[in-house]
Amino acid sequence: MEFDLMTGGLTWKNSAEMAKRLENAGFSGMLFTEGGLVPWMMIAAAATAAPSLDFSTGIAVAFPRSPMISAQIAWELSQNTEGRFRIGLGSQVKGHVERRYSATFDKPAPHMRDYVSAFKACIRAFRGEEKLSHEGPYYNLSMMPAMWSPPRHEYEDVKIDISAVGPYMCKVAGELCDGVHVHPMHSMPYIKNRLLPAVTEGAKRSNRTIDDIDLMVPVFAIPGDSEEERKLMHQRAKTQIAFYGSTPNYAFQFDDLGFEGTTKKLGALMRKGDMQGMADTITDEMLSQFALVAKWDDMADALKSRYEGVATRVVTYLAAEDIHRNPGNVDRWGEIARAVRA
């Protein structure tokens, strides 16, 4: 397995500095989220500073961007990182797509299926394999004069991944994509009983197997040799899981584990603005399903025990915040990274 750090919202300078530290510590790569800032310039700065790291987005928002624009960005980053970039796209939720981006939100899985197909048509045209010709329910692309086509380069195997939670999006990932970004709020029963069967079914549609699909898995890893040392990350994980778990579409994550009614309770607390109450709703028993708590020296073995043979890349959800608070911990996280990669 590879071992990446999730980050985002950095200045270019901080992105470069963090990349260099992670490279020296033994990390595999960096995954950049798209929130208030777009990830592309951060990745460019990081990649220039750390020429051995891999880079990805997890995720960049798809629907507000034309597939052509996403393809151009991925093509350029693949060239300039010498093949060390893969684009990860996600649908985002309706409110953000329509009210923050003023873009169209329809049925997300069919929409994403057409988006990925259009993206791949652009890449094939960039490679000179065929003229640009994609006609789908959401996107129609047919014009690419030579002067508007990006120059060819040596790193044209541009990989595209999507985030997926429900069965339909998982099938799209299996059928069309190089990989799938697993939601940070996941349990192993969810991965084994829901996600993997759906991705496998999608892969069969394109004469592939699950082994052809990479899984990028963000993990709430909480290392520390005492409860006091783990306290902040412990609370942060519970708060984030509660936030994710308040979404009605994710209720099954609790229900499958025997924690029925949790999402309804979290939703009521969310409407009251009671974030502490939400975090307190996530018991230690729940946390053990959605996170990994271990001593520093035991964390690598815990990650391998849970994810080896399943995840292609594990992505630390909390490490960036911990390193920001405790800069010296980058070496301890690096020890975990090297052990996981070994």
N, C-alpha and C positions, 0 to 999 in steps of 0.2 A: 504494500500500500504506500501511496504517497501521503505527505503530511503538509497541509497548507494552512495559512492563516487568513481568516476573514477580516476584511477591513473596509473602509470607505470614508468619504468626507474629509480626506486629508488635503493639505496643501501639496503642491508639487514637490517642494523641498522636503516636507515630512514624509511623503511617499517614497522618495529616493532614499532618505536616511533609514527608514524602516526596512526597505528592501535589502539594503546592504547589511544591516544587522541580522536579518533573518537568513540571508545567504551564508553569512559567516557562522551562524548558529547551527545550520544544517537542515533548515526547512526546505521543502520541495518547491513551494510556490506561494502566491498570494491570490486570493479571490476578492474582487472588489464588488461591493454592492452599489446600487444606484438609489440614492435617496434624494437629498437636497442638491447634490452635485452629480454631474455625469462622471463616469469612471475613466474615460478614454485618456485624458491628459495625465491623470494619476498613474495609469498603467504605463504610459510612455516614459514618464519620469522614473518610475521604479525599474522598468526594464533596462533603461540606459545605465542605471546605477548597479544593477545586479544581473549580469549577463548569463547566469546559470539557472535562475529561477523560472518557473512556469507561471503564466498569468491567465486569469479567466475572469469573467463577470458572473456574478451569482446573486441576483440576476440584473441584467439590463432590461428595461421595459420595452416590449416589442411594439405593441399596437400604435403608439403615437409616432413611430418611425416607419417610413417606407422600408420594405425589405431590401430595396436597392441601397438605401443609406446604411443599413446594418451590414450588408454585404461589403460595401466599400470600406467601412470602418474595420471589419474583421480582416479583409484582404490586406489593408495597410499595416495593421498591427501584426499580422502573421509575418509579413515581409520584414518588418523592422525588429521583431523579436527573434527572427530566424526560426520561425515555426513554433515558438514557445507560447503562443496565445491560442485560446479557444473561446468562442463567444457563447455565453449562456444567456438565454432569453426567457422572459416570463410574461404572463398576461397581465399581472397586477389585478386589482379588484375594480369593479365597475365604477365606484365613486371616484377613484383616482383617475382612471382613464377618461371618464367623461367630464368631470368637474375640475380636475387639476390640469389635465393635458388637452381638454376640449377635443378629444378624439372619439372615434366610434367604438363602442363595446357591444358585441353581439354574443353569440354562443362561443365561449372561449376555446373549446377544443377544436371544432371545425375551423374557426378563425386561425388558430395557431397552426393547424395542419396546412392550410393554404399559405400561411406566412412562411413556414419552413420550406415548403415546396418552391415558393417564389424566390426565397433566399438562395436555395441550391441552384435554381435556374440561372440566377445572376452569377454565381461562382463558376458554373459551367461555361457561361459566356465569357467571363474574364479569362478562363483558361484557353479559350479558343476552340472548345469542343463542339460548340453549336451556336447558332444565332440565338439571341435572347428571344424567347418565346414562351411565355407563361400566361395561360388563361384560366382563372379560377373564380370561385364565388366572391372573393374579396379583392383579389389583385390581378391586374392585367398589365403585363410588361412585354413590350415588343420593339423598343427602340434603343439602340446603342451604337451610334456612329463611332468609328474607330478613334476619333479624337477625344471622345468622352469615355472610352474604355480605359481602366487603369492598366499601367504597364505590367507585363508578365514578370514573375520572379521565381525564385527557387523553392518557395515554401507555400505551394498552392493547395496543399491538402488542408483546407480550412475546416476545422471541426465546429459543429454547432450542437449545442445542448439546450434542453429546455427544462424548466421547473415543472414538476408534476406531482399532484396529490391524489386526485380522483382517478377512477379507472379509465375514463375516456382520454384524458391527457396523457396518462401513462402509456396507453396504446399508441398514441401519436408519437411519443418519444421512442418507443420500441420500433415502430415502423420506419420512421424517417430520420431519427437523430443519432448522433454519435454517443450521446450520453444523456443522463437525466440527473437533475439537481433534486435530491430528496429534501423534503421540507425539514427545517431544524427541529420542529416538534414531531418526532416520530418515535415509535417503539420498534423493537425487533419483530414482535408479532405482526405489526403493520407492514413492515418491509417484506417479511416472508409470506404472509397470507394474503396481502392485498397488492402491494406495489410490484413485486417480482412476477406474480402470475399475469398481471395486466401488461407489463412491459414485455414479457415473453410472448404473449398472444399477439401484441403488435409486431414484434420482431418476425414472427412467422409469416406475416403478410408480405414481408420483403425478403423472404427466404434467408432469414438470419436467425441466430439464437441469442439467448440472454448474454452469452459470453462476448458478443459483439458490441454490447452496450456498456459504457462506463457509468459507474455510479459515483457521483460526488455527494458526500454525506457530511453536512455540518453537524457538529457534535457539541453539546453542552458539557465539555470536559471540565471538571472541577478538581484540580489537584491541590494538595496541601497536607502537611503533616499534623495539623491540629484543626479542631473545629473553628478556632479563632482565625486561623490563617485562611480557611475556606469560606469564612462568613460572608464576605462581600460577594464572591462569585456564586455562592449558594443562594443568596437572596436575589441576585441578578437573574439567575436561571429561573427561579420560581416566578419572578415578575414577568419575564419574557414568555414563559410557557403559559402563564395565566392569560397574557395578552393574546397570544395566538389561539389559545383554547377557548376564548370567548366568541370566536367566529362560529356561527351555526354549522357551516360546512365541515368543520373539524370535530364536531361532536362525537363522531364514530371513533375517533382516536381514544377518547375516554371510555366510551361504551364498550368497545371491544375488550378492554382490560378490566371491566367490572365496575367502573366508576361512573355509572349512569347518573345523568342529571347534572354533571359538573359544568358543562357548557352553559346550561340554563342559569345556574347559580352565578357563574362568572359574568354572563351577560347582564344580569340584574345589578351586580356590583359595578360593572363598567358604566352603566347608565347613571349610577349614583356618583361616579367619579372616585370610588373607593379602591384605589390601586393597592393599598396595603391589604385590604380585605381580600382582594383577588389573589395576591401572592400567598396569603395565609391559607387560601383554599387548596393550594397545591401542597399536598402532604408529602412527607419524606418517601412514603410508599409510591406515590405517583412520580416523584422526582427520580426514583431509582429506575423507572421505566423509560423516562425521557432524557435522562442525563447520566453521566458517569462520575462518581465521586470516589477518589482514591488518593493515597499518598503519592508524593512526587515520584518515588522510585517504582511505584506499582502501576502508574497510569498507562505507560506504554503497553504493558501486558494486558491491562484491562481493555484498552482499545483494540488490541489484536484479537483478544478472546471474543469480543463482541462483533467486530467488523471484518476480520480477515476472511477472505473468500467471498465477501459480499461487496465491500466498498473498493473502488479503484483509488479514490482519494478521500481521506478524512480531513475535515476542515474545522479548525478550532474556532468556535463561536465567541468565546470569552477571552481568548489569549491576548488580543490586541488591547483590550481594556486593562487587563492585568499588567501587561508590559508597560503601559502608559503610567499606571500607578506605581509600579515597582520595576524600574528599568533593568535592574539586575536579574530579574526573572527570565529575561530572554534566553539566558544560557540554560536555565532549567527546562524551559519549553524546548530548547534545542536538543537537550538530552532525550526528551520524549520523541522528538521528531526523528532523530537518528536511529533510535531503537525501533520505532515503528517502521521506518523505511528498510531497516536491516531484515 
